[in-house]
């Protein structure tokens, strides 16, 4: 019976494709976060930082 916890061996081509896919996903997520931040600040308006304390 095979060990179910044996590590998966990837070829170097599979590792390169996985790395590219991970970087693309990270970049997409970063752009989405930045977009949400910019839209939120734009909807709040420029005076949001000028409020009285």
mmCIF file of the N, C-alpha and C atoms, coordinates in Angstrom:
data_MODEL
# 
_entry.id   MODEL 
# 
loop_
_atom_site.group_PDB 
_atom_site.id 
_atom_site.type_symbol 
_atom_site.label_atom_id 
_atom_site.label_alt_id 
_atom_site.label_comp_id 
_atom_site.label_asym_id 
_atom_site.label_entity_id 
_atom_site.label_seq_id 
_atom_site.pdbx_PDB_ins_code 
_atom_site.Cartn_x 
_atom_site.Cartn_y 
_atom_site.Cartn_z 
_atom_site.occupancy 
_atom_site.B_iso_or_equiv 
_atom_site.pdbx_formal_charge 
_atom_site.auth_seq_id 
_atom_site.auth_comp_id 
_atom_site.auth_asym_id 
_atom_site.auth_atom_id 
_atom_site.pdbx_PDB_model_num 
ATOM 1   N N  . UNK A 1 1  ? 0.845   -1.182 0.000   1.00 0.00 ? 1  UNK A N  1 
ATOM 2   C CA . UNK A 1 1  ? 0.000   0.000  0.000   1.00 0.00 ? 1  UNK A CA 1 
ATOM 3   C C  . UNK A 1 1  ? 0.887   1.241  0.000   1.00 0.00 ? 1  UNK A C  1 
ATOM 4   N N  . UNK A 1 2  ? 0.562   2.174  -0.827  1.00 0.00 ? 2  UNK A N  1 
ATOM 5   C CA . UNK A 1 2  ? 1.362   3.398  -0.961  1.00 0.00 ? 2  UNK A CA 1 
ATOM 6   C C  . UNK A 1 2  ? 1.117   4.312  0.237   1.00 0.00 ? 2  UNK A C  1 
ATOM 7   N N  . UNK A 1 3  ? 2.162   5.031  0.605   1.00 0.00 ? 3  UNK A N  1 
ATOM 8   C CA . UNK A 1 3  ? 2.062   5.989  1.711   1.00 0.00 ? 3  UNK A CA 1 
ATOM 9   C C  . UNK A 1 3  ? 1.290   7.215  1.228   1.00 0.00 ? 3  UNK A C  1 
ATOM 10  N N  . UNK A 1 4  ? 0.125   7.530  1.816   1.00 0.00 ? 4  UNK A N  1 
ATOM 11  C CA . UNK A 1 4  ? -0.665  8.673  1.331   1.00 0.00 ? 4  UNK A CA 1 
ATOM 12  C C  . UNK A 1 4  ? -0.031  10.027 1.626   1.00 0.00 ? 4  UNK A C  1 
ATOM 13  N N  . UNK A 1 5  ? 0.947   10.068 2.505   1.00 0.00 ? 5  UNK A N  1 
ATOM 14  C CA . UNK A 1 5  ? 1.583   11.338 2.854   1.00 0.00 ? 5  UNK A CA 1 
ATOM 15  C C  . UNK A 1 5  ? 2.926   11.533 2.153   1.00 0.00 ? 5  UNK A C  1 
ATOM 16  N N  . UNK A 1 6  ? 3.187   10.742 1.150   1.00 0.00 ? 6  UNK A N  1 
ATOM 17  C CA . UNK A 1 6  ? 4.439   10.880 0.411   1.00 0.00 ? 6  UNK A CA 1 
ATOM 18  C C  . UNK A 1 6  ? 4.436   12.210 -0.339  1.00 0.00 ? 6  UNK A C  1 
ATOM 19  N N  . UNK A 1 7  ? 5.567   12.918 -0.336  1.00 0.00 ? 7  UNK A N  1 
ATOM 20  C CA . UNK A 1 7  ? 5.611   14.220 -1.020  1.00 0.00 ? 7  UNK A CA 1 
ATOM 21  C C  . UNK A 1 7  ? 5.466   14.067 -2.537  1.00 0.00 ? 7  UNK A C  1 
ATOM 22  N N  . UNK A 1 8  ? 4.789   15.024 -3.117  1.00 0.00 ? 8  UNK A N  1 
ATOM 23  C CA . UNK A 1 8  ? 4.588   15.035 -4.562  1.00 0.00 ? 8  UNK A CA 1 
ATOM 24  C C  . UNK A 1 8  ? 5.851   15.568 -5.227  1.00 0.00 ? 8  UNK A C  1 
ATOM 25  N N  . UNK A 1 9  ? 6.349   14.852 -6.194  1.00 0.00 ? 9  UNK A N  1 
ATOM 26  C CA . UNK A 1 9  ? 7.552   15.269 -6.924  1.00 0.00 ? 9  UNK A CA 1 
ATOM 27  C C  . UNK A 1 9  ? 7.134   15.948 -8.218  1.00 0.00 ? 9  UNK A C  1 
ATOM 28  N N  . UNK A 1 10 ? 7.521   17.206 -8.366  1.00 0.00 ? 10 UNK A N  1 
ATOM 29  C CA . UNK A 1 10 ? 7.203   17.952 -9.581  1.00 0.00 ? 10 UNK A CA 1 
ATOM 30  C C  . UNK A 1 10 ? 8.438   18.039 -10.465 1.00 0.00 ? 10 UNK A C  1 
ATOM 31  N N  . UNK A 1 11 ? 8.193   18.026 -11.759 1.00 0.00 ? 11 UNK A N  1 
ATOM 32  C CA . UNK A 1 11 ? 9.301   18.236 -12.679 1.00 0.00 ? 11 UNK A CA 1 
ATOM 33  C C  . UNK A 1 11 ? 9.678   19.712 -12.645 1.00 0.00 ? 11 UNK A C  1 
ATOM 34  N N  . UNK A 1 12 ? 10.809  20.049 -13.207 1.00 0.00 ? 12 UNK A N  1 
ATOM 35  C CA . UNK A 1 12 ? 11.235  21.450 -13.188 1.00 0.00 ? 12 UNK A CA 1 
ATOM 36  C C  . UNK A 1 12 ? 10.279  22.316 -14.012 1.00 0.00 ? 12 UNK A C  1 
ATOM 37  N N  . UNK A 1 13 ? 9.709   21.761 -15.072 1.00 0.00 ? 13 UNK A N  1 
ATOM 38  C CA . UNK A 1 13 ? 8.729   22.504 -15.879 1.00 0.00 ? 13 UNK A CA 1 
ATOM 39  C C  . UNK A 1 13 ? 7.461   22.772 -15.070 1.00 0.00 ? 13 UNK A C  1 
ATOM 40  N N  . UNK A 1 14 ? 7.015   21.793 -14.316 1.00 0.00 ? 14 UNK A N  1 
ATOM 41  C CA . UNK A 1 14 ? 5.827   21.974 -13.477 1.00 0.00 ? 14 UNK A CA 1 
ATOM 42  C C  . UNK A 1 14 ? 6.082   22.994 -12.372 1.00 0.00 ? 14 UNK A C  1 
ATOM 43  N N  . UNK A 1 15 ? 7.277   22.985 -11.813 1.00 0.00 ? 15 UNK A N  1 
ATOM 44  C CA . UNK A 1 15 ? 7.631   23.965 -10.780 1.00 0.00 ? 15 UNK A CA 1 
ATOM 45  C C  . UNK A 1 15 ? 7.628   25.379 -11.346 1.00 0.00 ? 15 UNK A C  1 
ATOM 46  N N  . UNK A 1 16 ? 8.152   25.546 -12.554 1.00 0.00 ? 16 UNK A N  1 
ATOM 47  C CA . UNK A 1 16 ? 8.173   26.869 -13.196 1.00 0.00 ? 16 UNK A CA 1 
ATOM 48  C C  . UNK A 1 16 ? 6.754   27.356 -13.471 1.00 0.00 ? 16 UNK A C  1 
ATOM 49  N N  . UNK A 1 17 ? 5.905   26.460 -13.975 1.00 0.00 ? 17 UNK A N  1 
ATOM 50  C CA . UNK A 1 17 ? 4.515   26.845 -14.253 1.00 0.00 ? 17 UNK A CA 1 
ATOM 51  C C  . UNK A 1 17 ? 3.773   27.183 -12.974 1.00 0.00 ? 17 UNK A C  1 
ATOM 52  N N  . UNK A 1 18 ? 4.028   26.419 -11.911 1.00 0.00 ? 18 UNK A N  1 
ATOM 53  C CA . UNK A 1 18 ? 3.375   26.694 -10.631 1.00 0.00 ? 18 UNK A CA 1 
ATOM 54  C C  . UNK A 1 18 ? 3.819   28.046 -10.090 1.00 0.00 ? 18 UNK A C  1 
ATOM 55  N N  . UNK A 1 19 ? 5.110   28.344 -10.206 1.00 0.00 ? 19 UNK A N  1 
ATOM 56  C CA . UNK A 1 19 ? 5.630   29.626 -9.712  1.00 0.00 ? 19 UNK A CA 1 
ATOM 57  C C  . UNK A 1 19 ? 5.024   30.798 -10.495 1.00 0.00 ? 19 UNK A C  1 
ATOM 58  N N  . UNK A 1 20 ? 4.959   30.679 -11.821 1.00 0.00 ? 20 UNK A N  1 
ATOM 59  C CA . UNK A 1 20 ? 4.367   31.743 -12.644 1.00 0.00 ? 20 UNK A CA 1 
ATOM 60  C C  . UNK A 1 20 ? 2.899   31.949 -12.297 1.00 0.00 ? 20 UNK A C  1 
ATOM 61  N N  . UNK A 1 21 ? 2.184   30.850 -12.104 1.00 0.00 ? 21 UNK A N  1 
ATOM 62  C CA . UNK A 1 21 ? 0.769   30.935 -11.754 1.00 0.00 ? 21 UNK A CA 1 
ATOM 63  C C  . UNK A 1 21 ? 0.593   31.586 -10.382 1.00 0.00 ? 21 UNK A C  1 
ATOM 64  N N  . UNK A 1 22 ? 1.447   31.243 -9.435  1.00 0.00 ? 22 UNK A N  1 
ATOM 65  C CA . UNK A 1 22 ? 1.374   31.836 -8.101  1.00 0.00 ? 22 UNK A CA 1 
ATOM 66  C C  . UNK A 1 22 ? 1.675   33.330 -8.146  1.00 0.00 ? 22 UNK A C  1 
ATOM 67  N N  . UNK A 1 23 ? 2.665   33.721 -8.928  1.00 0.00 ? 23 UNK A N  1 
ATOM 68  C CA . UNK A 1 23 ? 2.993   35.141 -9.053  1.00 0.00 ? 23 UNK A CA 1 
ATOM 69  C C  . UNK A 1 23 ? 1.859   35.913 -9.720  1.00 0.00 ? 23 UNK A C  1 
ATOM 70  N N  . UNK A 1 24 ? 1.250   35.326 -10.735 1.00 0.00 ? 24 UNK A N  1 
ATOM 71  C CA . UNK A 1 24 ? 0.124   35.984 -11.405 1.00 0.00 ? 24 UNK A CA 1 
ATOM 72  C C  . UNK A 1 24 ? -1.049  36.142 -10.447 1.00 0.00 ? 24 UNK A C  1 
ATOM 73  N N  . UNK A 1 25 ? -1.308  35.138 -9.652  1.00 0.00 ? 25 UNK A N  1 
ATOM 74  C CA . UNK A 1 25 ? -2.393  35.207 -8.678  1.00 0.00 ? 25 UNK A CA 1 
ATOM 75  C C  . UNK A 1 25 ? -2.102  36.252 -7.607  1.00 0.00 ? 25 UNK A C  1 
ATOM 76  N N  . UNK A 1 26 ? -0.866  36.311 -7.124  1.00 0.00 ? 26 UNK A N  1 
ATOM 77  C CA . UNK A 1 26 ? -0.485  37.308 -6.122  1.00 0.00 ? 26 UNK A CA 1 
ATOM 78  C C  . UNK A 1 26 ? -0.594  38.722 -6.688  1.00 0.00 ? 26 UNK A C  1 
ATOM 79  N N  . UNK A 1 27 ? -0.159  38.910 -7.909  1.00 0.00 ? 27 UNK A N  1 
ATOM 80  C CA . UNK A 1 27 ? -0.252  40.225 -8.544  1.00 0.00 ? 27 UNK A CA 1 
ATOM 81  C C  . UNK A 1 27 ? -1.711  40.638 -8.734  1.00 0.00 ? 27 UNK A C  1 
ATOM 82  N N  . UNK A 1 28 ? -2.539  39.708 -9.170  1.00 0.00 ? 28 UNK A N  1 
ATOM 83  C CA . UNK A 1 28 ? -3.964  39.988 -9.344  1.00 0.00 ? 28 UNK A CA 1 
ATOM 84  C C  . UNK A 1 28 ? -4.611  40.363 -8.015  1.00 0.00 ? 28 UNK A C  1 
ATOM 85  N N  . UNK A 1 29 ? -4.284  39.636 -6.970  1.00 0.00 ? 29 UNK A N  1 
ATOM 86  C CA . UNK A 1 29 ? -4.829  39.933 -5.649  1.00 0.00 ? 29 UNK A CA 1 
ATOM 87  C C  . UNK A 1 29 ? -4.367  41.301 -5.160  1.00 0.00 ? 29 UNK A C  1 
ATOM 88  N N  . UNK A 1 30 ? -3.099  41.629 -5.370  1.00 0.00 ? 30 UNK A N  1 
ATOM 89  C CA . UNK A 1 30 ? -2.578  42.933 -4.976  1.00 0.00 ? 30 UNK A CA 1 
ATOM 90  C C  . UNK A 1 30 ? -3.260  44.075 -5.713  1.00 0.00 ? 30 UNK A C  1 
ATOM 91  N N  . UNK A 1 31 ? -3.482  43.906 -7.000  1.00 0.00 ? 31 UNK A N  1 
ATOM 92  C CA . UNK A 1 31 ? -4.167  44.937 -7.789  1.00 0.00 ? 31 UNK A CA 1 
ATOM 93  C C  . UNK A 1 31 ? -5.608  45.096 -7.309  1.00 0.00 ? 31 UNK A C  1 
ATOM 94  N N  . UNK A 1 32 ? -6.262  43.999 -6.991  1.00 0.00 ? 32 UNK A N  1 
ATOM 95  C CA . UNK A 1 32 ? -7.638  44.057 -6.505  1.00 0.00 ? 32 UNK A CA 1 
ATOM 96  C C  . UNK A 1 32 ? -7.719  44.785 -5.163  1.00 0.00 ? 32 UNK A C  1 
ATOM 97  N N  . UNK A 1 33 ? -6.792  44.506 -4.265  1.00 0.00 ? 33 UNK A N  1 
ATOM 98  C CA . UNK A 1 33 ? -6.751  45.197 -2.971  1.00 0.00 ? 33 UNK A CA 1 
ATOM 99  C C  . UNK A 1 33 ? -6.524  46.686 -3.180  1.00 0.00 ? 33 UNK A C  1 
ATOM 100 N N  . UNK A 1 34 ? -5.593  47.037 -4.035  1.00 0.00 ? 34 UNK A N  1 
ATOM 101 C CA . UNK A 1 34 ? -5.315  48.445 -4.326  1.00 0.00 ? 34 UNK A CA 1 
ATOM 102 C C  . UNK A 1 34 ? -6.540  49.130 -4.940  1.00 0.00 ? 34 UNK A C  1 
ATOM 103 N N  . UNK A 1 35 ? -7.218  48.449 -5.835  1.00 0.00 ? 35 UNK A N  1 
ATOM 104 C CA . UNK A 1 35 ? -8.426  49.000 -6.450  1.00 0.00 ? 35 UNK A CA 1 
ATOM 105 C C  . UNK A 1 35 ? -9.506  49.260 -5.400  1.00 0.00 ? 35 UNK A C  1 
ATOM 106 N N  . UNK A 1 36 ? -9.726  48.306 -4.509  1.00 0.00 ? 36 UNK A N  1 
ATOM 107 C CA . UNK A 1 36 ? -10.718 48.502 -3.441  1.00 0.00 ? 36 UNK A CA 1 
ATOM 108 C C  . UNK A 1 36 ? -10.338 49.680 -2.558  1.00 0.00 ? 36 UNK A C  1 
ATOM 109 N N  . UNK A 1 37 ? -9.063  49.813 -2.241  1.00 0.00 ? 37 UNK A N  1 
ATOM 110 C CA . UNK A 1 37 ? -8.599  50.917 -1.405  1.00 0.00 ? 37 UNK A CA 1 
ATOM 111 C C  . UNK A 1 37 ? -8.863  52.255 -2.093  1.00 0.00 ? 37 UNK A C  1 
ATOM 112 N N  . UNK A 1 38 ? -8.497  52.365 -3.352  1.00 0.00 ? 38 UNK A N  1 
ATOM 113 C CA . UNK A 1 38 ? -8.670  53.613 -4.098  1.00 0.00 ? 38 UNK A CA 1 
ATOM 114 C C  . UNK A 1 38 ? -10.152 53.963 -4.228  1.00 0.00 ? 38 UNK A C  1 
ATOM 115 N N  . UNK A 1 39 ? -10.989 52.986 -4.533  1.00 0.00 ? 39 UNK A N  1 
ATOM 116 C CA . UNK A 1 39 ? -12.424 53.243 -4.665  1.00 0.00 ? 39 UNK A CA 1 
ATOM 117 C C  . UNK A 1 39 ? -13.009 53.675 -3.322  1.00 0.00 ? 39 UNK A C  1 
ATOM 118 N N  . UNK A 1 40 ? -12.584 53.067 -2.240  1.00 0.00 ? 40 UNK A N  1 
ATOM 119 C CA . UNK A 1 40 ? -13.078 53.445 -0.915  1.00 0.00 ? 40 UNK A CA 1 
ATOM 120 C C  . UNK A 1 40 ? -12.701 54.874 -0.580  1.00 0.00 ? 40 UNK A C  1 
ATOM 121 N N  . UNK A 1 41 ? -11.451 55.248 -0.806  1.00 0.00 ? 41 UNK A N  1 
ATOM 122 C CA . UNK A 1 41 ? -11.008 56.618 -0.536  1.00 0.00 ? 41 UNK A CA 1 
ATOM 123 C C  . UNK A 1 41 ? -11.755 57.600 -1.438  1.00 0.00 ? 41 UNK A C  1 
ATOM 124 N N  . UNK A 1 42 ? -11.971 57.238 -2.687  1.00 0.00 ? 42 UNK A N  1 
ATOM 125 C CA . UNK A 1 42 ? -12.681 58.121 -3.614  1.00 0.00 ? 42 UNK A CA 1 
ATOM 126 C C  . UNK A 1 42 ? -14.133 58.326 -3.173  1.00 0.00 ? 42 UNK A C  1 
ATOM 127 N N  . UNK A 1 43 ? -14.775 57.280 -2.679  1.00 0.00 ? 43 UNK A N  1 
ATOM 128 C CA . UNK A 1 43 ? -16.160 57.409 -2.232  1.00 0.00 ? 43 UNK A CA 1 
ATOM 129 C C  . UNK A 1 43 ? -16.261 58.209 -0.934  1.00 0.00 ? 43 UNK A C  1 
ATOM 130 N N  . UNK A 1 44 ? -15.263 58.106 -0.062  1.00 0.00 ? 44 UNK A N  1 
ATOM 131 C CA . UNK A 1 44 ? -15.287 58.860 1.189   1.00 0.00 ? 44 UNK A CA 1 
ATOM 132 C C  . UNK A 1 44 ? -15.072 60.348 0.945   1.00 0.00 ? 44 UNK A C  1 
ATOM 133 N N  . UNK A 1 45 ? -14.348 60.672 -0.080  1.00 0.00 ? 45 UNK A N  1 
ATOM 134 C CA . UNK A 1 45 ? -14.113 62.070 -0.419  1.00 0.00 ? 45 UNK A CA 1 
ATOM 135 C C  . UNK A 1 45 ? -12.789 62.569 0.135   1.00 0.00 ? 45 UNK A C  1 
ATOM 136 N N  . UNK A 1 46 ? -12.337 63.709 -0.362  1.00 0.00 ? 46 UNK A N  1 
ATOM 137 C CA . UNK A 1 46 ? -11.024 64.223 0.033   1.00 0.00 ? 46 UNK A CA 1 
ATOM 138 C C  . UNK A 1 46 ? -10.990 64.771 1.461   1.00 0.00 ? 46 UNK A C  1 
ATOM 139 N N  . UNK A 1 47 ? -12.141 65.097 2.036   1.00 0.00 ? 47 UNK A N  1 
ATOM 140 C CA . UNK A 1 47 ? -12.152 65.685 3.374   1.00 0.00 ? 47 UNK A CA 1 
ATOM 141 C C  . UNK A 1 47 ? -12.111 64.646 4.490   1.00 0.00 ? 47 UNK A C  1 
ATOM 142 N N  . UNK A 1 48 ? -12.007 63.388 4.161   1.00 0.00 ? 48 UNK A N  1 
ATOM 143 C CA . UNK A 1 48 ? -11.999 62.357 5.191   1.00 0.00 ? 48 UNK A CA 1 
ATOM 144 C C  . UNK A 1 48 ? -10.777 62.485 6.107   1.00 0.00 ? 48 UNK A C  1 
ATOM 145 N N  . UNK A 1 49 ? -9.686  63.007 5.602   1.00 0.00 ? 49 UNK A N  1 
ATOM 146 C CA . UNK A 1 49 ? -8.480  63.170 6.418   1.00 0.00 ? 49 UNK A CA 1 
ATOM 147 C C  . UNK A 1 49 ? -8.465  64.493 7.170   1.00 0.00 ? 49 UNK A C  1 
ATOM 148 N N  . UNK A 1 50 ? -9.418  65.368 6.948   1.00 0.00 ? 50 UNK A N  1 
ATOM 149 C CA . UNK A 1 50 ? -9.459  66.703 7.543   1.00 0.00 ? 50 UNK A CA 1 
ATOM 150 C C  . UNK A 1 50 ? -10.537 66.806 8.629   1.00 0.00 ? 50 UNK A C  1 
ATOM 151 N N  . UNK A 1 51 ? -10.858 65.730 9.278   1.00 0.00 ? 51 UNK A N  1 
ATOM 152 C CA . UNK A 1 51 ? -11.922 65.755 10.283  1.00 0.00 ? 51 UNK A CA 1 
ATOM 153 C C  . UNK A 1 51 ? -11.406 66.276 11.625  1.00 0.00 ? 51 UNK A C  1 
ATOM 154 N N  . UNK A 1 52 ? -12.258 66.875 12.437  1.00 0.00 ? 52 UNK A N  1 
ATOM 155 C CA . UNK A 1 52 ? -11.827 67.367 13.748  1.00 0.00 ? 52 UNK A CA 1 
ATOM 156 C C  . UNK A 1 52 ? -11.606 66.203 14.709  1.00 0.00 ? 52 UNK A C  1 
ATOM 157 N N  . UNK A 1 53 ? -10.633 66.363 15.568  1.00 0.00 ? 53 UNK A N  1 
ATOM 158 C CA . UNK A 1 53 ? -10.334 65.311 16.544  1.00 0.00 ? 53 UNK A CA 1 
ATOM 159 C C  . UNK A 1 53 ? -10.983 65.617 17.858  1.00 0.00 ? 53 UNK A C  1 
# 
